[in-house]
């Protein structure tokens, strides 16, 4: 029922339990609105937020020393032998992996290690992990790292009990029915994967980057979050993580669902917090309060709360996935810093209302005309990404001199459909134009 919301006729009285003027089946409809004409001839349309189910079963352990509880939290999942999935040497060199294994040893939990996961994780490592997990008879996954590590662990967790190819879940050929439990020790915030049921993996054959979304089965059983573990992140790593968090909020914020003031304000509050705290963390990497606020914001941005009762968009993510699938050295957050202003610039000229609201409520734009306010919002977010976070805003800035826009558009719509987007439906000509806005020229040229 995604994309639909309940609309009722304003009752002037009821007949057989139904409102007067009722037409059709009462409930959820393909039509966005259902109206009646009151006696004075005016048309009144009543909007209601969509039905939703919010289920966030992840136990969230936050604060200094939280990693010391990893063994107990793993024990509570029922796992007796886990695969520890991690990236490069960082978690070993800083002693984190040792603290975690000591915590597991204390509870008598066995473990095998599976390291070397790269950013923009690929299917070959998932296949390798599934094979290792089966051969070692592990009954749980423990991801120690950021989004790439967590997503790899989730894909392995789904693939181990499945008799077919795990990629079936990402291509839509199969639904995840069972999975090994996953726990997380977060070291790089941004993806929000520590409390979401989602994962993103790239298939090397064809460079296809797709996301898997589940309501609950792949949500981690627990997430350990100690802001001190992010003190060693570089300014660049901090910046790209913040952009990813902001993108997760905005993909939900740009919605056609009306009168969702609670989640609008939640979204705006998270964005304002990130805009305030990111420069502090970049200036002083050991600012605990800044790191703590950023890390918690990253979780709230993608645990489903902000999207409750509203239609979501996700085109910016889809478009970025094609960039980093074709050019794997591009960090996801860096790609989003290029995509989001271009997408917003297009919307400023085609559907400016929500972009204008973002500008007024988050960036202090005062223009009363929506189109003008939206254009100023685009300038504001470009200034934040470029001048404050010091991230590139064009393909060239990402190191892509001659982007294959035709190829990205073709793969985008092959993977996601002819018309995409929840806020404004985009065809291939539209997405081609948005990609063109990422070239080394002003975005204000949109017509």
N, C-alpha and C positions, 0 to 999 in steps of 0.2 A: 504493500500500500504506500510505498515511498512516493513522496511528491503530491499526495492528496491531503486535503484537510476537510474537516466536517464543517458544513455550512447549513444553518437552519433558517427556516422562514420565520420572520418575526410574527409571533401569534397575536391575533386580535381576539382569539377564542379558540376552543379546541373542539374537534369533531371526532368521535370514536378514538380519543386518545392522541389524535394527530392535529397539528396546527392548521387553522383555516388557511386556505390557499395552497395547501400541500400539493406538490406535483412529483410523481415518481417515487422511487423507493427511498425511504428515510435512512440516512447513514452516510457512508463514504461514497463519493461520486467521482467520476472522471472529470466532470465539470468543476471548475474551481469555485464557482459561485452559484447560489440558488436564491432567487429573489421573489418578492411579491410586491404588488402595488397597493399601498395603503389608500384609504379613502380620499386623501387630499391630492392624489395623483403623483406624489413623490415616490421614487424608488429607493428602498432601503435594503442594503446588503449587509448581512452580519457575517463577520469572519471569526473563526475559532481556530486555535492552534490544533495541530494534528495530534491524534492519539499517539502515545509513546510508552515504551517500557524502558525504564532505566535500571540496569543491572550491573553493578560494579563490584564484583566479588574479591578483588585484589586486596590483600592485607598490605597496608602501606606503612612501612616502618621508616620514619624520617628523623634525621638528626645526627649529631656527633656520635661516633662509635656504633652506628646502627649495623654495620657489617658484622660486628661480633655476634649478632643474633642469627646469622645465616644458617648455622647448623640446626638450631631449634626450629626455625621457620621451615626448613627443608624437611625435617622430621615430621612436622605437622601435615605436610602434603601426603605422607604415607610412602614416600620414596625411600628405598634402602640403598640404591646405587645410582648415582647421577652422572651425567656427562656435563662437565664444565666447559662451556663454549666461551671463547674470548678472542680478542684481536691479536695484536702483535706482542711485543715484550713489555709493554707499559705495566700491566697488572702484575707481572712478575718482578720487574725492577723496583717498583715502589712498595713491595711487600704485601700488597692487597691480596694476591692469590694465596700467599702463605697464611694470612689471617683467616681467610675463608676455609682453606683446607683444614686448618687447626680446629676451626669451629665444627666442621663436619666430622673430623676424627673424634672429637669429644662425645658426639652422639652416636658413634659407631656407623656412620654412613660412608659407604665406599664411593669411590669416584674414579672416572677416567677423564683425561684432558683432551680437548679438541680446540687447538688454537690456530692463529693465523688468518682469521676472518678479515677480509678487506672491506673498505667502504663500498657502497653499491654492491651488496652481496649477490653472488651468482649461484646458479643451480648446481654446478659441479661440486661445490663445497657441501651443498645440502645432500646430494647423493652420497658423497663420501661420509658425511656425518650419520646418515641413516644406516649405512653399511656397518660403521663402527659401533653404533648404538645397539644394533641387533646382535653383532658378534660378541659384545660384552654384556649383553642382557641387562642394559640399564633400564630403569623404570621411572626416570625423571630427567629433566634438563635444567641446568643452572647457567643462565647467561650472565656473564660478567663483562659489561661494556656499554656501548651505546646502541642506537637503533639497528645498525647492520648486524651486530652480534645477536641482539634479541630476536630480530626477524629470522635470522638463520636458525636459531634455536626453535622458534615456533614452527618453522617449516619442517625441521627434523622431527619435532614432537608429533606433528600431524602425519608425517610420512612413515614412521616406524610401524605403527599398527595397520597401515593401509597396504593392501596387496597389489595395488596398481602403482602408477607413476605419480609421485607427489605433485607434479606439475598439473595434473588433472584439476586440483583444487584452485589453482591460479587461473587456468584457462576457462574455468566454469563447467568442466565436464563432470565434476563430482563435488559433493559437499562433505565437509569434514564432520564425521560422525563420532569419532573418538580420537583422543590424542593423549600423549604422556603429559603429566603436569610440568609446568614451566615456572621457575622462579627467576628473579632478576636482582642483580646487584648493579645499580646504575652508576656509570662513570662519566658518561657524556650525555647531557640533557639535550632535548630538541625534538626527537622523533615522537615522544609520547608513547612509545611502544611498551613502556613498562606497565601501563595500565589499560591498554587497548587490546582488542581482539584481532588486530590487523597485522599484516606483514607485507613487505615488498621484496620481490626477488627478480633478478634479471636472468633470462634464459640465454645462454651464450649463443646457441644456434639461432641466428636471426636477430640477436640483440633485442629481445622482447622483454620489456620491463613492465610487470603487472603487479597489482596489489590483490591480496586476499583479505576479505573482511568477514569476520565472524562476530556474532553477538556475544558469545560467552566462552565457547570451548577453548579458545586460544588466549583468553585473557590470563596473564600470569597469576599464579596462586598468591604470590607475594612479590613486593618490590621493596628493596632496601635502598634508601636514598640518604646519603651523607654528603652535604654540600662541600665538606672539606676535600672530598675526592675530586672535586672539579677545580681546585686551586691551581693545578698545573696546566689547565687548558690555556691555549694561546688566545690572543685577542680574536684571531680569525675563527678559531673553533667556536668561541663564544658567540661571535656575530652570526655565523651560519646557523647555529642552533637556535638563536633568538628569532631569526627569520622563519625557520621551520615552525616554531611555536606560533608566531603571528599568522602564518599561512593556515595552520590548523584552525585557528580561531576564525579567520576571514572566510575560509571555505564554508563555514557554517553561518557566519554573519550575513553574507550576501545571499539572501533568501527571498523568495516571493511570498512566504507566509507572513501574514499581517498580524499586528498587535501581539507580538511576542516580546513584550517589554522586559520581562525578567531575564531571558537569555540574551537579548540585545545588550542589556546593562552588564551582565556577567562578562560578555565578550569584550565590551568596551573597557571594563575594569582591568581585565587581563592585559589587553593591549597597552593601556596607560601604564600599568605596572612594569611591563617589559621595556617600554620606551624610557621610563624613569631609571630602572635598575641596570639596564645593559651598559650604558656608558660608565657607571660606577665599577662594574665588574671588569670591564676592559681596562680601566685606569688603574685599578688595584685588584689583581686576580685573587688576593686573599681576603677580600671584603666578604666576610661570612654572610652578612645580612643580604647583600646584593645577590650572592650566589644562591642563598636559600630561597629568596623570592623568585628568582629566575627558574630554579629547578621545580618548585611547586607550580609555578605558572605553566611550565611545559607539560606537566602531568594533567592539570585541569584543562588545558587546551585540547587534549585529545582523548579524554576518558569517556566522552559521550555527553557530558553534562551540558555543554554549551549548545549542542545540537538538538536538545530535547524539544519536541513539538514543532519542529520547523523543517522545511525542505532545505537541503544542502546543495552546494555547487560542485566543487572539486575539479573544475577545468584547469585551474592553475597547476595543480598537482599532476594531472594527466599530461599537460603540455611539457612540464619540466621532466617528467619521466622519459619522454621521448628524447629530450636533450641529453640527459645523463646516460641513457641507454646507448645512444649513438656516440657520445663523447664521455666515456666512463671516468675520466679524470675530473669531471665537473662534480663538485660536492652538491648534494641535493639542495641544501640551504642557499648556496651561492646561485644555483640555477633559479631558484624561486625568487631571489632578489632581482633577477632580470625579468622573469615572467610576470610577477604580480603588478608592477607599475604599468606594463604594457597592456595587460588585461584590463586594469582599471581605466586606463586612458581610452580604450575601446568603449568601455561601458559608460564613460563620461559623455559620450556622444550618442549612445544608443539606449541606455537605461540608467540614467544618472542618480536616481533617487537614493538608493542605499549607499552609493559612494559618497554622495553629498552628506548624508547623515553621519557617515564615518568621519568625514572631514570636519564637520561642525562639533561633534561630540568628543572626538579623540585628538584632533589637531588644532582645534580652536578656530576653524575657518568661520568667517562671519558673513560671507556672501549669501544673500537671500535666494537668488536664483539657483536652482538645483544644478544646472549644467555648469555654471561658473564655480559653484562650491565644489563640484566633483573634480573639475580641472585643477582647482587649488589643492584638493586632497591628494591628487596624483603628484603634484609638485612637492607636497609635504612628505609623502612616503618615499619619494625618490631622494629627497634631502636626508631623511633619516637613514635609509639604507646606504646611500653613497657617502655623505659627509660625516655622519656619526658612526655608523658601523664600518665604514671604509670598505664597502663591497662593490664589485663591478655592477654596472647597470645595463651592459650591452653584451652581445655575443663576443665582440672583440675583447672586451674586458675579461671574459671567461677563457680567452685564449683560442677562440674559434674564429678564424679569419674568414672562412668561406662556408658558412653553415648550409647544410643541405635542407633548406626549408621545405622543398617539395617532398623530400623523403620523410621528414618528420610529420608533415601533414597527412601523407598517405598512411603511414603506420598508426598515427593517432586515431584516425577514423576507422581504420581496419580493426583496431583493437577495441575501440570504444563506441563505434556506431556512427551513422551518418550525421546525426544532430546530437550534440552533447551539451551538458550544462544544466544545472537546476535553476540558476538565476536568470539566464538568458540563453536560448538555444542557439548554438553556433554550428554553422556548416563549415565545409572545408575552405570556402572562400574567406569566411570570417577568421578562422584560426590561422590561415595563411597571412592575413593582414596583421594579426596580433604578433605572429613571429617576426614579420617585417618591422614592426615597431621596436623590436629588440636589436635591430641593426644600429650602427653608429650614427644615429640621427635623432633629433628631438622627437619625443612622443607626442608633442602637441600638434603634430601634423595630421592627426586622425581627422577624417572628414565624415 
